[in-house]
């Protein structure tokens, strides 16, 4: 049994490294188009925006992961969508935060998750414009990587371990562009909390890095928006749960998430 477990851990470690490499390749592609004066922005069938940066990142990820893991299906926001595969698969948002990206704001990310039995097991969240990289080198371990972030050389790592919130100094992170009545009502429960603004999947990562305590999401999200960052946060000791108290799960029909609350400390009562 120990040998089987070790083999599984080796497989996941290899997956994680290759996911990291794919995310860095995609991040390089996004920066080619970031703040481009004549950026091509189109509208998809669901009225959401898509740019040259989204598509370039998508192609970079698909090419890399198809070469390193040809037997693992890839579900990408910018690819053909169908029912979730029964086998484990990669779940990808090539450029999360397209509105921020197209507006010249740096709070966008490249998100790659490895989903197994409805749960994100591994995740990589790269935020190239703000020079941050969060990932899970193995199951149950989350890190932030610093330095040059070379494709095939892992830089200096900081272990991420979420800490209990201080009720007297509560920090809640949200996106101003997604503020609505339900979110405002939630924030009203904590009138003395510090409100931090962040875009894309970075919100989860701020919790993992002990830079925020709560992230309420009472608006629409899709599974590829959240999977990679949920893997990072959970590996750091945090949680992502629906408002019914259930862990946010994946491979749902239609790929749409319910509303959820992310906590830096999974054992916290806030």
Secondary structure, DSSP 8 states (H G I E B T S, - for coil): -HHHHHHHHHHHHHHHHHHHHHHHHHHHHHHHHTT-TT--EEE-TTS-EEEHHHHHHHHHHHHHHHHH-TTSEEEETTS---S--SS-EEEEEEEE-HHHHHTT-S--EEEEEEEETTEEEEEEEEEGGGTEEEEEEETTEEEEEESS--SSS--EEEE-------GGG-EEEE-GGG--HHHHHHHHTTTTSEEEE--TTHHHHHHHTTS-SEEEE-S--BHHHHHHHHHHHHHTT-EEEETTS-B-----GGGB---EEEESSTT---
